[in-house]
């Protein structure tokens, strides 16, 4: 018995810690809140395409787009332009924030 190995069979941490700000925001729909928490639950280096999001739930593409639009209007989602060394647009990235970024509209 002295060379018996005991191992723990654990799953990856199933819990998520997110800022409650978005969940308490009464200006967001439940759809937008769910989408926000789902996106915030992913690793920092995780990349997703909107088409992939639509496949992960039964709501469909239009619901995903409207939820993302709602998050953008409330300041939780920002669009970032990625340019190459010549200044040409290479791609767009959407950045999800735990708290809204209030943009100066003036």
Buried (B, 14 or more C-beta within 10 A) or exposed (E): EEEEEEEEEEEEEEEEEBEEEBEEBEEBBEBBBBBBBBBBEEEEEEEEEEEEBBEEEEBEEEBBEBBBEBBBEBBBBBEEEEEEEEEEEEEEEBEBBEEBEEEEEE
